[in-house]
């Protein structure tokens, strides 16, 4: 058992990073710092939940309107849905997903 401050983990991180901050049963909590676009992808066997800590995260969904998430906002993408995340500035978000999920889609 260990106390972790997620904001301290990424305080000086400016470039893209995405890493596991904690493991919960067969799931993980990832923390990501992004500034720009991630590629289009989907996860066949895993829903993906995003929670924004800092900045604004845009989630483009194939055939649907873009979702904008600001600090405190949360959004879940069901498995099999083609999507990409992007930002226009430094953005810090949490992602909760299955441990074996491939972050590259």
N, C-alpha and C positions, 0 to 999 in steps of 0.2 A: 504494500500500500504506500502510495506516494502522492503528495499534493503537487499539482502542476498548475502553473499560471500560463495559460495559452498566449496571452498578449506578450508576456516576457519572452516566450520562445521565438517570437517573430519580430520583436521590437526593432532590430537593426537589419532585418531582411528586406532587401529591395528587389532582388531578382526573383524569378519564378522559383518557387519551392513547393513541394507537396510531400508530406511525410505523415506517418502514423504517430499520433500523440498518445493513444491509449487503445487497448484491446478489451472488448466486452463480449464474452462468450465466443460466438463464431462471427462477430462483427468487429469493425475497427472505427475509430474516430480519427479522421485525417484532418490536418490543418493545412491550408494552402494560402500562399501569397501569390497573387497574379497581377499582371498589368499588361493586358493584351488579350489575344484570342487563344483558346484551346481548340483542337480539331473536333469535327463532327464525329460522333460515335454513339453506340448504344450498348446496354448491358442486358444480355438475354435472360439471366437468372437472378437479377438483383435490382431491387429498388434503390434509389440513391436520394438521400435527404441532405439539403444544403441549408446552412444557417450563417448569416453574415454578421461578422464582428466589426468590420471597418470597411469604409468605401461603399461602392455600389457594384453588385454582381448582376450581369445580364445573362439570362439563360434563354438561348434560342431553341425553339422546339419546332421540328419539321412540320410544316403545314399549319402552324398555330402562331399566335402573337407572342412576341418576346416578353418574358417575365423579368421585371426589375426588382431586385432585392436590396434593401438598405439595412443598416445595422438593426438587429432585432428581428428581421424578417426570416421566415423559414419556408422552404418549398420542397416537395417530394416529387421526384420523377419516377414513374412506374417502370418496371423492367420492360425492355423492348422498344422504348421510345427513343428515337434519334434526337440528339441534342448536342449543344456545345455551350460552354461557359466562356464569358469574356468580360473585360472591364476596360474602362477608359482612364483609370488611375489605379494606384496601389489599392488593392482590395484583399482583405483577409476573410476567409470563410472556413467553416467547418463542414465536413462531409461525413455522414454516417452510412456505412455500407458493409456488405459481407466481406470477411477477411480475404477470401480467395478471388475477389473481384479484381480484374485487371484495370488499373487506372488509365491505361492507354486505349481502352475500348476494345 
